Structures are given as C-alpha cells and as structure tokens.
Amino acid sequence: MRRLFILLGAVASLAACGRRAPSDELFPLAGGHRWTYRVSTEMEDGGDTVETLTLRTLGADVQGWRRRSDDGLVYWLRADETGIYRIASRTDLEAEPQPDPARRYVLKAPYAPGTQWQAGTVPYLLTRRSEFPPELRHRSGEVSMSYRVEAAGLEVQTPAGRFAGCLRVAGAASVRVYVDPASGWRELPLATLEWYCPGVGLVRLERREPAHSPFLVGGSRTLELTSWE
C-alpha cells in the first residue's frame, strides 16, 4: 500500500555519482536524509486509517542514488538535465534490483509551470466489494498517468513546518473497469497532487480514486511531512 507514495523513489547521473549531490534541489538524493510522513486514508465504506511512513536516502552505488522506505522497498534514482527519474527498484524478496523498462520521472525539467510528462501508475485504493483479492491493482495492470507542473513559488504548511518556493504537480489518469452486467465498463479517474519544496523534497501528496458504485469502493489518501533531516 505504501508503494504508492514513492513512485518514486526519486542530483546526479550515474556518471556523476562520485560528486556530492546538491542540498537544495527539489528531490534530495544524497545519503543521510530521512523523511517521516503521516499517511491518512479515507475509504468510501468508512475504512479510515492513519499510518506513519519513513523514507531514507542511502547514498550512491553503481546503479544510482538509493532510497529506502520502511516497508523494505529500495529505489535507485538518477538525475540529469532532463530531470529526476527512477531506474530500478527492489523488494526484500528480490535478490537484485529490477530495472524499469523506461525512465520513470519523478520531476521533469524544466521545473516550471507547464512542464509535462507521463509515468505508469495503478489504482492503489479502488477495491471490489465481493472479490478476492479485492484490490483492483491486481487485475487492472499499469496505466499511464499524465503529470504537469501546475504552479511554482508556493508556500505549503505541513506538520513539519511551513515551506516556501514549492512546486505543485498534478497527475491525472483513468482506469477502465468492468463494474457489473448492468453498468458494463466505466472509466474511473485517478488523480494526484504533489508538492515539492527546495532542500526538502516531497512535503505533501494527495491521491483521489473515487468509485461511487455499489460494487466498488474508492477512497482518498493524504501524505503530510511530519519531520525530516
């Protein structure tokens, strides 16, 4: 479930791994950083939860810059003049990193309103009421989400404090789902808002996956930064 928020795992390219990563970029990669988030989930059937998620940067190796979440996922990232992107990931059950078939951008340059890109996603919240496993992501496969930098120079208030000079990125996609014999196939929206701030990185994320169906359950999830170092 937490994999949603580290799309990611997103400066330096592989050729630049020996250099010190800058400390004021919008997605810090250098080793030694730690972020803790409050993850609040609200489901349409009332199944609300509040959890904590911690991410750490582990420094660089021959693959790239590494990030690890506290559920055991490790991500390898690089950065160049085109932006910050993920190249591989590994779970605790995998012996080796699994390369991404193509660059999965976290942020694409230039970091300014109007910049657009695409990356794969799955429905992380949508579930069926009467099937097992209920999560749609096990059946739907990956869909393409369109991202766009909507605004820059924003201030964002979080439990960790107020941050300035931030970017807001919006993502939009849809997943085609067979609802039932009467309703047939429907396109259900997937929407994301992300805020990135200089020197800190991701400080807030909102995910919306509404269903509004007697046969499906949708929901929303919010990530808020509570501490970082």
N, C-alpha and C positions, 0 to 999 in steps of 0.2 A: 504494500500500500504506500509506503513512504517513497518508493522509487519515483513516484510522480514528481517530486519536488527537486529532483536532482537530475533533471532532464539530461543530463547535465552532468553533472559533474563538471563544467567549466568552473611579464607575458612574454611567453617566449615560444618560438617554434622549436622543433627538435634540434635544429642546428644551433639554437641559441640556449639550449638547456644549461650550459655551463655558466651563463650570465645570471646575475641576480634579477629576479622578476621585479618590476616596479611595484611600489607600495601604494600607488594612488590610482590604479586602474579600476574599472567598474566591476571586475570579477577577479579578485586577487588569487593568484595561483601559487605563490611562493610558500614553502613549508612553514609550519608553526602557527598557522591561523586556526581558530576554532569559532564556529557559529552555533548557537543554540536557538531553536525556534519553538514557539507554541503552535501546535497544529490542531485547529478546531474544525471538526467535521459535523455538518448538519444534513441528515438524510430526510427525504420526504416522508418516510414512515416513522419519524421520530427517533431514529437510532443515532443520537448525537454522542460525540466523543471529543475529548481533549487529550492530546498526547504531547510528548516532547521529542524533538528530533535534533541530533547533534551532528555536525559535519566538521571534518578536519582536513587540512592540507598536509600532505606527507612529503613534499619536496619533489624533485625530478629524478627520473631514471631514463633508461634508453628509449622508453616509449613516449614519455612526455611528463607533464606535471600531474601529480596524483592527488585525488580527493577520495575520502572515505566517509561513508555515513555509518551511524551506529547500528544499522541493521546488516552490516557486513558487505555492502556494495563498495567497490573501488572503481573510480573513473579515471581515465587518462585524457588529458586535455593539452591542446597546443594553442598558440596564438601567433598570428602574423598580420600583415597589412589588410587582410580580408576580414579579420575578426577573431573571436574566441570560439573554439569548437572542440567537441569531444571526438576521440578517435577509437576508443575501446572501453570495455567495462568488464568486470569480473565479480562473480558472487563467491561466497565462501565455499560453495560446492564445486567450483571450477578451478582447475589447476593453473590455467593460463588465461591471460586477457583475451576476450572475444572482440575482434576488430569490428568496428562499424563498417557497413558496406560503402558508406559515403560520409563526408564530414557532417556532423550534427551540430549546427551552430547554436551556441548559447546567446551570443550577441554578434551581429554582423556589422562591420564598418561600412560607412562612417557612422559613428554613434550620434546620430542626429535625427530629428523627426523626418519621417518619410522613408527611411531605410527599411527594406522588406526582405524576408527570406522564408524558407519553408523547412520544416523538420517533422519527423514522424511522431505520432502520439497514439495512445489507446484510451478508451473510456475507463477511467480509474474508479469512478463512483457508480456508474449505472449498473444495476443488477436486475435479474428477473426474480419474480416472487415465487415461482414454482418449479425452478430447475436447479440442478446441481452439476457443476459449481454454478452459483448464481451470477458471478461477475461476468459482464459482457466481454471484458477484455480477453477472456479465454476462448471466445468464439469469433469475435469481430475481426481480429487482426489489426495491423497498424494502418492508420490513416494519416494523410498529410495535413498538418496544421500550418496556416499562413500567419506569420508574425510581422508586426510593423511597429517601429518606434513611433509612439503617438506624441510624446512631449518630452522636453528636456528642461533642466533648471528648476525642477520641482523640489519642494520640501515635503518630507514624509515623517510622520510621527509614529513611533513604534514603542513597545515596552522598553526597548534598549536605549531610547532617546530620539531626538529629532535630527534628521539628516538633510543636507542641502545639496543642490546641484544634481539631483537624481533624474534618471531616465524612467519613463513608463513605457512598457512594451505590452502590446495586446496581441493575443493569439486567437484565431477562430478556425474551427473545423466542424465537420459533421460526420456522423456515423450512421450508415443505413442499417436499420434493424427491422426484422420481421416481428411485428407486435402480436398479432393473432389473426385468425382467418377473416374476421370482420374488418379489422383495420388494415390488414396487409402490411406492406413495407412503409416505413416512415424514416425521414431524415431527422436525427436528433442532434441538437447543437452541442458542441464542446467549446468552452470559452475560458481564456486565461488572461489575467492581468499580472504583470511582474514589475517591481520597482527595483532598480539597481542604483547604488549610490557610490560616489568616488571613495576609494580607500576601504570600503566595507563590502560591497558586492550586493547580493540579493538581501533586501530587508523586509520585503512583503510580497506575498503571492496569493492570488485569489483564483480559484477554479470553480466553474459552474457547469453542471451537467444535468439540466432539468429533464424530467421524463413526462410528468403529468399524464400518467396512464395507469389504469387499474392492474396492468400486468407487469409493469416495470417500476422500479424505484430509482429516482435520481437524487442528486444532492449537491452540496457545495462544500468547499474546503478552503480554509484560510491559513496561511503561514505567516507568522509575525516574529521578527527577530526579538529575542529577549536578552541576549548577551553575546558579545563577540570579543575576540582578542587577536 
